[in-house]
Amino acid sequence: MADLNAAGTFQLGDRSVKRMGYGAMQLAGPGVFGPPGDPNTARAVLREALASGVDHIDTSDFYGPHITNELIREALSPYPDDLTLVTKVGAVRGEDGSWNPAMTPRELTAAVHDNLRNLGVDALDVVNLRIMFKAHAPTEGPIEEPLSTLVELQQQGLIRHIGLSNVTAAQVEQGRRFADIVCVQNHYNLAHRADDPLIDLLASAGIAYVPFFPLGGFTPLQSSTLSEVAAELGTTPMQVALAWLLQRASNILLIPGTSSLKHLRENLAAAEIKLSDEAITRLDAIAQPGESSD
């Protein structure tokens, strides 16, 4: 069993969590829509993640919708005291599986209550506000109104901590004027590195950065350099990609998702991999043109 402590911990709100966590998105059906083909395996993956030392699970009630939260409740409730559940609001799924904005006060309030009910908790540890001016890319625009709704729900005791997702650096700055932001969740990986400056800024402020699609998401990372480094280390390319993220910055928390027990074990084992300076230099060169801060 992998030693997740090897990757260290970082503060997430009032919790210190291990930097290697788990993302539940892939537990839903194809396209993150509908139920999984094998619910028993989905629940087994969640139980093994906790048994392996994971103390930070990322989810949302719009995964499925409702599916992943229901699986988490069925598999893990009553929850261990040291488990931090992070969810997100700001979107809903269309009947065709589309991802649609849901950022009005009424929609956000309903989403928080949906997450509370389906996870079976009285308060949500962390709620990320996903900004949906564009569904799959950060886009400038004011976020004060939706964020103020979450602050009100926080004051009511329904949310403990607030994060942001799918946001620009300017929106993070704006958000920090209205709320204590504990984490930012954006698209980032070895090849997609537009957020390099933001990661460093958040690190200096003690704010966690949680990359989604750490392995490329729906288009998995492919690189001859990645494969070569993995072969030299006797690991898989995806393990190297995760190890690179852990060494990129101490405030990065990982939430690789999978519906496979085998892949879960492989992902968690990346916490123990240490890359040499020479390997990191080679891997850094993978960044797509315009994606690095250099």
Phi, psi and omega in degrees: 000136183294147175267098183290341177294342181298333180271356178083185182231167175210154183281129175235097188065234179264011180249142169262117184243153173294145186287342175261110178246205182216136176254129189269000187306317186285359177285341175285182181286186181305136183071020182058037186222130180080179184281158177288159177294331183225085181301328181295318177294321178301315179292325178295322177298315179298316181294320180292324177303314179292319180297334180275355176110359178297132179233019184211110181242132179257135182208184172194150178286348175270008169274106179128301348290161177075341190298307187294322179295321178294321178295318179299314180298315182296322186276326195241343181282139001289138188282144173297150183298331185268007179272127176254120178259123180248125179237178180216153179226168180123353180220159170224162179259135173283167180297338178268008181088001181294158179255115188238146180298145175210071190244012175285159178306318180296317181292320180292320178296317178297321181295319178298317180292326175298314179297318178300313183293313186284333173276340179074044180232161179271336178212147180267129184301306179220134174239120175271130172274110178273119181277127190241038172297324164229141188296322190234021177204138177300137181220132182300148178163161183288139181239007185300315185297307179295324180294323180296330176295317178293324177298319178297318179293327175295318179295334177280354179088009181273340180231133177272316183220156184238138173232177179233150179218146178061049187235158174271168177299323179295322178290326175297315178299316178299314182298323181292343176282341184248342185207159173277100183275122185261343180201157174232131182240108182227169176286119181199137173197188184305326182261335184250094193238031180298336183270011180310309180297323181294319179302315181294322178296315180293323178301318181293337180263001179073026182255134181288144173242125185240101182285126169266160192055048181295340178248016178102348177069232184286347176235085186307147180302137175222126181200135178295323178297316179300316180294321180295314179298318179298317180298320180296327182268350184072032179237184176267157176304321182292326176295321177296319180298322177289318179298322178299318179297318180297328179271350181294317181199144185288344180268003178279126173251133183259140177227054179299137182250151176196155173252012183246132177297321180298312181291327176302312181297320178296316180299313183295328180296339179297341179298337184264354184278131176244122181268139177287162177302323181294319179294320180296320178300317179294319181291324179302330183287353180287335186311134181295150178306130180085355182265346182260159179281351183288000000 
